[in-house]
Amino acid sequence: MLLGTLCCIVAAASLFSDTQAQSNEKVPVIDGNAGPCSVELTVLGADGKLVYAATVKVHIKYGFGGMHRLDLEVGSNSDGKVKFTGIPARVQRPPLEFRASKDEFSGIAVVDPSTQCQAKYDITLERSKAPDSH
């Protein structure tokens, strides 16, 4: 009886440690090398579940007259996470739009780095609306 209880405890502990190991997967990071700000995003499906391999893109114009431009793109890990670093604090025409997509689903997170230099947001993907054929 005691041996059976110990086996259950050991099995539960190993399941718990496996779950922790999975959730500690390295977050994909892309560095724009243009400033001190960062944005960490978690991509969720309409059902609230984490989305693996969603593509997240951002277009950034910065500097005098928006002369400098960055187009950054990264894919989410199994925890639905991505991180953009090296984002300038001052951008032309804020806020920035971080666009996530996977298959026919898409979503947007809006961030103004001048007021949210170290931001964390969720992006919930929804089915893209088909354009009108009129």
Order of alpha helices (4+ residues) and beta strands (2+ residues): alpha-beta-beta-beta-beta-beta-beta-beta-beta-beta
